[in-house]
């Protein structure tokens, strides 16, 4: 009896092993180089799954370990995933043959996250085109000038907030991500909805727009698990059913947007915000948008405008505080431009701040918000690397583009770990490898909110630089180490900087 039981258990284990490893010859059969360290069931993802390392460091290691290969196979648990390492292949996937890789491989369950599922980043086909069209309408140059009026009001409140903190003291210490989440959330409240987000009122922090972002993005165990399941094991989330956006946030956006849109439709008063532009678009198209669609657009505006922009601002100011000469040079440009426009922040003035663009671009090179991109093959396509490797990619196969690894590859950047905004000066920027620099993606699916993000970030930085000096606090842990399994790069211990009035 014991022998039979042992034989059954052994047989079951052998069967389980073959089931868990059934796809692990996929890349070898196609003569594609494959990363080392495959484990049954986990593929290459064991350290990421256990949160011992973050996904970015994981893919950067595979990228470096496979130097000399144009592409490398990975096993994302039991699914084959293809990493492409050459800018020319990136160009093929994102632009040249976009139709064969038109989908972003972000599997959002519309039943769990109905509003997130309307984000143009995760949509495909006709729904993506319609969504992108509406957001592109809102972020055209003419309408960005309208939104800047609301941004300028927030800039004044932001300056007052810092001034109050600095009253009667020589310097004040801020955690940058916390500080800029207040600024960007207030921009979204004003430029998005035309309301006060209470982000600069510390006594109302529990009802502020800033709290919404914390509920979604703060690196709690619940949020880490939600993002891990979304990006790496979506099939497992059919069991756990953890939504990216908590239900109370979903309800908040639906209710807020429904009330404000009805008010705008009824009053027909011009306003300098995103919802007014959506009402304008309704009238132009002669079609009333349903609440879920507009609430989804509003949530996209919030997520992209608050967390991504706030994170970018915090890293830019970290680099400025760490590089005094760069900070002083940028301050000189800001003051010079503002003098030409009577001290006002204008759309034209922000466009003239070319060194600001260099600082912006170099900061995003070292610490991009989107550290990788995942595309899904929609039509069979043959990828050919410069090393002679050929892969006939099948529909459904996911393609991994290692953005941060490309941004720091010495093959494309001299001394890539150094912070040097001169890489992007007018003389040198055209010699940079275009598809080795992807802070907003590229091709037809390049980030639709890119120009709005640049607008609010540059306006906020101009406010700071014209009046305050920033110095790095010893509380900031250098070199930076990121918290694993977070949606956006989040430094351990925070980014602490002293502000001093000039």
VMD Tcl script that draws the C-alpha trace (Angstrom):
set ca {
  {0.00 0.00 0.00}
  {2.83 2.38 0.93}
  {4.68 1.62 -2.31}
  {1.51 2.38 -4.34}
  {0.95 5.66 -2.48}
  {4.57 6.73 -2.98}
  {4.34 5.82 -6.68}
  {1.16 7.89 -7.07}
  {2.70 10.91 -5.34}
  {5.88 10.57 -7.41}
  {3.86 10.25 -10.59}
  {1.79 13.30 -9.68}
  {4.95 15.35 -9.01}
  {6.50 14.28 -12.30}
  {3.28 15.16 -14.15}
  {3.18 18.56 -12.38}
  {6.81 19.21 -13.29}
  {6.20 18.50 -16.98}
  {3.07 20.68 -16.91}
  {4.91 23.60 -15.29}
  {7.86 23.35 -17.71}
  {5.96 22.48 -20.88}
  {6.80 25.79 -22.61}
  {10.42 26.07 -21.49}
  {11.90 24.99 -24.83}
  {9.93 27.61 -26.76}
  {12.85 29.97 -27.38}
  {15.45 27.23 -27.78}
  {13.38 25.61 -30.54}
  {13.35 28.96 -32.36}
  {17.12 29.41 -31.84}
  {16.61 32.57 -29.81}
  {19.10 33.20 -26.96}
  {17.39 32.59 -23.63}
  {18.12 34.05 -20.19}
  {19.52 31.73 -17.52}
  {17.82 30.65 -14.31}
  {14.46 29.13 -15.25}
  {12.41 27.61 -12.39}
  {9.37 25.34 -12.87}
  {6.17 27.39 -12.78}
  {7.99 30.69 -12.18}
  {10.13 30.83 -15.29}
  {12.55 33.71 -14.69}
  {10.18 35.58 -12.36}
  {10.83 33.97 -8.96}
  {12.82 36.88 -7.47}
  {10.26 39.40 -8.76}
  {7.36 37.33 -7.45}
  {8.96 37.14 -4.00}
  {9.62 40.92 -4.15}
  {13.34 40.33 -3.59}
  {14.03 42.54 -6.59}
  {11.98 44.96 -8.64}
  {11.12 44.22 -12.23}
  {13.32 47.04 -13.55}
  {16.52 45.68 -11.98}
  {15.50 42.22 -13.16}
  {15.20 43.24 -16.82}
  {18.31 45.46 -16.65}
  {20.33 42.45 -15.48}
  {19.05 40.28 -18.32}
  {19.77 43.13 -20.74}
  {23.39 43.42 -19.54}
  {23.93 39.66 -19.34}
  {22.96 39.30 -23.00}
  {25.15 42.01 -24.47}
  {25.84 41.20 -28.09}
  {22.38 39.72 -28.72}
  {19.71 41.72 -30.52}
  {16.94 39.90 -28.64}
  {16.60 37.45 -25.78}
  {13.86 35.07 -24.67}
  {12.38 35.20 -21.16}
  {9.79 33.02 -19.47}
  {7.21 35.17 -17.72}
  {6.09 32.38 -15.39}
  {4.97 29.88 -18.05}
  {4.54 32.33 -20.95}
  {7.31 33.16 -23.44}
  {8.26 36.85 -23.51}
  {10.69 38.40 -26.01}
  {13.01 41.23 -24.95}
  {14.32 43.32 -27.84}
  {17.66 45.06 -27.20}
  {18.33 47.10 -30.35}
  {16.90 50.56 -31.10}
  {16.20 49.52 -34.69}
  {14.01 46.65 -33.45}
  {12.30 49.06 -31.03}
  {11.59 51.34 -33.98}
  {10.12 48.40 -35.90}
  {7.76 47.47 -33.07}
  {6.69 50.98 -32.01}
  {6.59 52.74 -35.35}
  {7.59 51.13 -38.65}
  {5.39 48.03 -38.33}
  {3.06 49.38 -35.65}
  {0.06 47.49 -37.07}
  {1.67 44.18 -36.11}
  {2.30 45.33 -32.52}
  {-0.53 47.80 -31.96}
  {-1.59 46.63 -28.50}
  {-0.02 47.46 -25.16}
  {0.16 44.25 -23.14}
  {-1.49 45.60 -19.99}
  {-4.30 43.15 -19.15}
  {-6.88 45.26 -17.28}
  {-10.06 43.37 -16.37}
  {-12.97 45.73 -17.25}
  {-15.16 44.03 -14.65}
  {-12.66 44.74 -11.86}
  {-11.41 48.13 -13.14}
  {-14.04 49.56 -15.52}
  {-12.66 53.12 -15.42}
  {-9.00 52.10 -15.76}
  {-10.03 49.93 -18.73}
  {-11.01 53.14 -20.61}
  {-7.47 54.58 -20.38}
  {-6.07 54.94 -23.93}
  {-2.87 53.25 -22.73}
  {-4.70 49.94 -22.29}
  {-7.31 50.22 -25.04}
  {-6.91 48.86 -28.55}
  {-8.60 49.11 -31.93}
  {-11.46 51.53 -32.50}
  {-11.89 52.25 -28.79}
  {-8.27 53.34 -28.55}
  {-8.59 55.61 -31.59}
  {-11.73 57.32 -30.23}
  {-10.27 57.77 -26.75}
  {-6.99 59.13 -28.08}
  {-8.86 61.52 -30.38}
  {-10.75 63.05 -27.46}
  {-7.68 63.48 -25.28}
  {-5.65 64.84 -28.21}
  {-8.38 67.45 -28.67}
  {-7.98 68.54 -25.04}
  {-4.18 68.71 -25.25}
  {-3.77 70.66 -28.50}
  {-1.61 73.80 -28.33}
  {-4.61 76.13 -28.38}
  {-6.33 74.32 -25.52}
  {-3.16 73.94 -23.48}
  {-3.05 77.74 -23.38}
  {-6.53 77.63 -21.87}
  {-5.50 75.02 -19.29}
  {-2.39 77.05 -18.41}
  {-4.64 79.73 -16.91}
  {-5.76 77.20 -14.30}
  {-2.18 75.95 -13.85}
  {-1.02 79.52 -13.12}
  {-3.60 79.87 -10.35}
  {-2.24 76.69 -8.77}
  {1.33 78.01 -9.12}
  {0.38 81.06 -7.05}
  {-1.15 78.85 -4.34}
  {1.92 76.58 -4.47}
  {4.24 79.54 -3.94}
  {2.13 80.76 -1.01}
  {2.25 77.28 0.55}
  {6.06 77.18 0.43}
  {6.30 80.78 1.68}
  {4.21 79.93 4.74}
  {6.45 76.97 5.52}
  {9.50 79.24 5.23}
  {8.14 82.09 7.33}
  {10.45 82.82 10.29}
  {12.88 80.01 9.38}
  {16.02 79.96 7.27}
  {15.20 76.70 5.51}
  {12.52 74.01 5.43}
  {12.89 70.33 4.56}
  {10.44 68.80 2.09}
  {9.98 65.25 0.90}
  {9.78 65.96 -2.82}
  {7.31 63.30 -3.87}
  {4.90 64.38 -1.14}
  {5.36 68.07 -2.01}
  {4.87 67.67 -5.74}
  {1.92 65.31 -5.39}
  {0.17 68.28 -3.72}
  {1.05 70.53 -6.64}
  {0.09 68.12 -9.43}
  {-3.10 66.97 -7.68}
  {-4.15 70.60 -7.27}
  {-3.42 71.19 -10.98}
  {-5.68 68.25 -11.86}
  {-8.42 69.52 -9.54}
  {-8.28 72.99 -11.12}
  {-7.30 72.30 -14.75}
  {-9.23 69.03 -14.84}
  {-12.42 69.74 -12.92}
  {-12.45 73.45 -12.08}
  {-12.64 72.80 -8.33}
  {-10.45 73.25 -5.25}
  {-8.56 70.05 -4.41}
  {-7.58 71.31 -0.91}
  {-4.06 70.04 -1.58}
  {-2.31 72.98 0.11}
  {-4.55 72.90 3.18}
  {-2.90 70.46 5.62}
  {-5.98 70.54 7.85}
  {-8.08 69.08 5.02}
  {-5.64 66.40 3.91}
  {-8.22 63.63 4.45}
  {-10.51 65.09 1.77}
  {-7.86 66.42 -0.58}
  {-7.17 65.29 -4.15}
  {-3.73 64.20 -2.93}
  {-5.29 61.44 -0.82}
  {-6.79 59.84 -3.95}
  {-3.31 59.27 -5.37}
  {-2.06 57.81 -2.10}
  {-4.96 55.36 -2.01}
  {-4.00 54.11 -5.50}
  {-0.21 54.37 -5.58}
  {1.19 54.31 -2.05}
  {3.40 51.19 -1.75}
  {1.12 49.31 0.64}
  {1.02 45.52 0.59}
  {-2.39 45.67 -1.08}
  {-1.19 47.99 -3.87}
  {2.05 46.05 -4.41}
  {0.03 42.84 -4.79}
  {-2.42 44.53 -7.18}
  {0.33 45.79 -9.49}
  {2.25 42.49 -9.34}
  {-0.85 40.56 -10.36}
  {-1.76 43.06 -13.09}
  {1.66 43.09 -14.78}
  {2.92 39.57 -14.16}
  {0.16 37.10 -13.21}
  {-3.17 38.43 -14.54}
  {-4.59 34.90 -14.66}
  {-4.15 34.60 -10.88}
  {-6.13 37.78 -10.35}
  {-9.21 35.96 -11.60}
  {-9.07 34.26 -8.21}
  {-7.99 37.17 -5.97}
  {-9.98 39.85 -7.86}
  {-7.94 42.82 -6.62}
  {-8.71 46.02 -8.52}
  {-6.04 48.61 -9.30}
  {-8.40 51.45 -8.40}
  {-10.20 50.93 -5.07}
  {-14.00 50.91 -5.31}
  {-14.43 54.12 -3.31}
  {-12.17 55.96 -5.77}
  {-14.17 54.56 -8.71}
  {-17.39 55.79 -7.06}
  {-15.83 59.21 -6.31}
  {-14.89 59.86 -9.94}
  {-18.22 58.67 -11.33}
  {-20.20 60.87 -8.94}
  {-17.98 63.92 -9.34}
  {-17.92 63.76 -13.14}
  {-21.67 63.09 -13.46}
  {-22.52 66.12 -11.29}
  {-20.00 68.48 -12.92}
  {-20.81 67.47 -16.50}
  {-24.54 68.07 -15.97}
  {-23.73 71.44 -14.45}
  {-21.52 72.38 -17.42}
  {-24.10 71.27 -19.97}
  {-26.79 73.28 -18.22}
  {-24.87 76.50 -17.50}
  {-22.83 76.72 -20.73}
  {-20.29 79.01 -19.02}
  {-16.76 78.87 -20.53}
  {-14.21 77.50 -18.07}
  {-10.46 76.81 -18.21}
  {-10.60 73.08 -17.50}
  {-10.68 69.62 -19.04}
  {-14.39 68.94 -18.42}
  {-15.35 72.13 -20.25}
  {-13.31 70.94 -23.22}
  {-15.19 67.61 -23.11}
  {-18.53 69.49 -23.19}
  {-17.22 71.50 -26.15}
  {-16.30 68.25 -27.91}
  {-19.77 66.80 -27.20}
  {-21.35 69.77 -28.94}
  {-18.91 69.55 -31.86}
  {-19.67 65.83 -32.34}
  {-23.39 66.24 -31.61}
  {-23.27 63.30 -29.22}
  {-23.59 63.18 -25.42}
  {-20.82 61.09 -23.86}
  {-21.82 58.49 -21.29}
  {-20.70 59.03 -17.70}
  {-18.39 56.01 -17.59}
  {-16.46 57.23 -20.64}
  {-15.92 60.74 -19.25}
  {-15.19 59.41 -15.75}
  {-12.60 57.10 -17.32}
  {-11.02 60.04 -19.18}
  {-11.05 62.05 -15.95}
  {-9.35 59.22 -14.06}
  {-6.74 58.98 -16.84}
  {-6.19 62.74 -16.56}
  {-5.76 62.33 -12.80}
  {-3.40 59.33 -12.88}
  {-1.20 60.69 -15.67}
  {-1.32 64.28 -14.46}
  {-0.80 63.65 -10.76}
  {1.36 60.63 -10.06}
  {3.50 60.46 -13.20}
  {4.12 64.22 -13.30}
  {4.67 64.46 -9.54}
  {7.19 61.62 -9.66}
  {9.02 63.25 -12.59}
  {9.15 66.62 -10.80}
  {10.56 65.02 -7.66}
  {13.40 63.35 -9.57}
  {14.18 66.54 -11.53}
  {14.48 68.52 -8.29}
  {16.57 65.74 -6.72}
  {19.05 66.11 -9.58}
  {18.95 69.92 -9.36}
  {19.62 69.79 -5.62}
  {22.49 67.35 -6.27}
  {24.02 69.46 -9.06}
  {24.32 73.09 -7.95}
  {25.80 74.36 -11.25}
  {22.91 72.92 -13.25}
  {20.42 74.46 -10.82}
  {22.04 77.90 -11.09}
  {22.19 77.77 -14.89}
  {18.52 76.80 -15.09}
  {17.59 79.56 -12.63}
  {19.34 82.13 -14.83}
  {17.31 80.97 -17.84}
  {14.02 81.02 -15.92}
  {14.63 84.55 -14.58}
  {15.73 85.79 -18.02}
  {12.60 84.43 -19.74}
  {10.25 85.66 -17.01}
  {11.71 89.18 -17.33}
  {10.77 89.15 -21.02}
  {7.18 88.34 -20.08}
  {6.79 90.78 -17.16}
  {7.23 88.06 -14.56}
  {4.30 86.01 -15.88}
  {4.41 82.32 -16.76}
  {3.16 82.08 -20.34}
  {2.85 79.30 -22.88}
  {5.32 81.06 -25.19}
  {7.77 81.72 -22.34}
  {7.79 78.07 -21.25}
  {8.56 77.04 -24.84}
  {11.58 79.37 -24.82}
  {13.12 77.65 -21.78}
  {15.41 75.38 -23.79}
  {17.78 74.53 -20.94}
  {14.69 73.53 -18.94}
  {14.00 71.01 -21.73}
  {17.55 69.68 -21.44}
  {17.21 69.21 -17.67}
  {13.80 67.60 -18.15}
  {15.09 65.18 -20.79}
  {18.25 64.19 -18.92}
  {16.32 63.56 -15.69}
  {13.90 61.30 -17.56}
  {16.81 59.51 -19.20}
  {18.26 58.51 -15.84}
  {14.91 57.85 -14.15}
  {12.07 57.38 -16.65}
  {8.56 57.10 -15.26}
  {7.82 54.24 -17.66}
  {10.82 51.99 -17.00}
  {9.69 49.39 -19.56}
  {7.05 48.87 -22.24}
  {5.18 45.67 -23.09}
  {3.62 45.24 -26.51}
  {1.53 42.38 -27.86}
  {1.98 40.96 -31.34}
  {-1.33 41.15 -33.25}
  {-0.15 39.84 -36.64}
  {2.59 37.33 -37.37}
  {5.81 39.21 -38.03}
  {9.48 38.45 -38.63}
  {11.93 40.43 -36.48}
  {15.54 40.48 -37.75}
  {18.39 41.58 -35.49}
  {21.69 43.04 -36.70}
  {23.43 39.93 -35.31}
  {21.57 37.63 -37.69}
  {19.01 36.40 -35.14}
  {15.58 36.02 -36.74}
  {12.37 35.52 -34.76}
  {9.02 34.80 -36.38}
  {6.78 36.36 -33.72}
  {3.38 34.74 -33.34}
  {0.16 36.65 -32.56}
  {-0.33 36.92 -28.80}
  {3.41 36.92 -28.01}
  {4.44 39.77 -25.73}
  {7.40 42.00 -26.58}
  {9.36 43.64 -23.75}
  {11.13 46.95 -24.42}
  {13.64 47.64 -21.60}
  {13.39 51.44 -21.52}
  {15.64 52.11 -18.53}
  {18.28 49.67 -19.72}
  {18.42 51.41 -23.12}
  {18.64 54.79 -21.38}
  {21.79 53.69 -19.55}
  {23.52 51.64 -22.23}
  {27.09 52.97 -22.84}
  {26.71 51.88 -26.45}
  {24.31 54.81 -26.94}
  {25.32 57.23 -24.15}
  {28.78 58.37 -23.05}
  {29.24 57.90 -19.29}
  {25.55 56.97 -18.93}
  {25.45 57.11 -15.11}
  {26.50 60.77 -15.09}
  {23.89 63.54 -14.96}
  {24.62 65.76 -17.97}
  {21.83 67.91 -19.49}
  {24.23 68.91 -22.29}
  {23.44 65.58 -23.97}
  {20.24 67.27 -25.10}
  {21.59 70.67 -26.14}
  {20.67 71.88 -29.67}
  {24.02 70.77 -31.13}
  {24.10 67.27 -29.64}
  {20.50 66.11 -29.28}
  {20.10 65.18 -32.95}
  {23.01 62.74 -32.70}
  {21.32 60.82 -29.86}
  {19.91 57.42 -30.83}
  {16.20 58.27 -31.00}
  {14.85 54.83 -30.15}
  {17.24 54.42 -27.24}
  {15.36 57.27 -25.50}
  {11.72 56.48 -24.76}
  {10.42 58.42 -21.72}
  {6.96 58.77 -23.30}
  {7.10 55.82 -25.69}
  {7.20 56.44 -29.44}
  {5.15 56.02 -32.59}
  {1.34 56.25 -32.85}
  {0.93 55.31 -29.17}
  {3.29 57.93 -27.77}
  {1.87 59.35 -24.51}
  {-1.12 61.54 -25.39}
  {-0.70 63.65 -22.23}
  {3.00 64.35 -22.81}
  {2.61 68.06 -23.58}
  {0.25 68.66 -20.66}
  {2.74 66.94 -18.35}
  {5.59 69.11 -19.66}
  {3.48 72.24 -19.28}
  {2.61 71.76 -15.61}
  {6.09 70.47 -14.68}
  {7.89 73.40 -16.34}
  {5.48 75.92 -14.77}
  {6.01 74.42 -11.30}
  {9.78 74.35 -11.69}
  {9.80 77.98 -12.85}
  {7.92 79.00 -9.69}
  {10.46 77.22 -7.49}
  {13.64 78.32 -9.27}
  {12.80 82.00 -9.42}
  {12.45 82.23 -5.64}
  {14.09 79.26 -3.86}
  {17.38 77.41 -3.73}
  {17.35 73.64 -3.22}
  {19.97 71.62 -1.34}
  {20.00 67.87 -0.81}
  {19.20 66.74 2.74}
  {21.30 63.99 4.39}
  {18.02 62.09 4.90}
  {18.02 61.20 1.19}
  {19.69 57.83 0.70}
  {22.24 58.15 -2.12}
  {22.59 56.18 -4.33}
  {18.84 55.82 -4.66}
  {17.28 52.42 -4.09}
  {13.75 51.75 -5.26}
  {10.98 49.97 -3.38}
  {10.15 46.74 -5.28}
  {6.75 46.10 -6.91}
  {5.57 49.69 -7.14}
  {3.84 51.10 -10.23}
  {6.16 54.12 -10.38}
  {9.82 54.34 -9.26}
  {9.65 55.03 -5.52}
  {12.91 55.63 -3.59}
  {13.37 54.00 -0.21}
  {13.36 56.62 2.51}
  {12.06 59.33 0.18}
  {13.69 62.30 -1.56}
  {14.44 64.97 1.07}
  {15.54 68.46 0.03}
  {16.01 71.79 1.85}
  {14.33 74.87 0.37}
  {15.86 78.28 1.11}
  {14.48 81.62 -0.05}
  {16.87 83.48 -2.37}
}
mol new
graphics top color blue
foreach p $ca { graphics top sphere $p radius 0.5 }
foreach p [lrange $ca 0 end-1] q [lrange $ca 1 end] { graphics top cylinder $p $q radius 0.2 }
display resetview
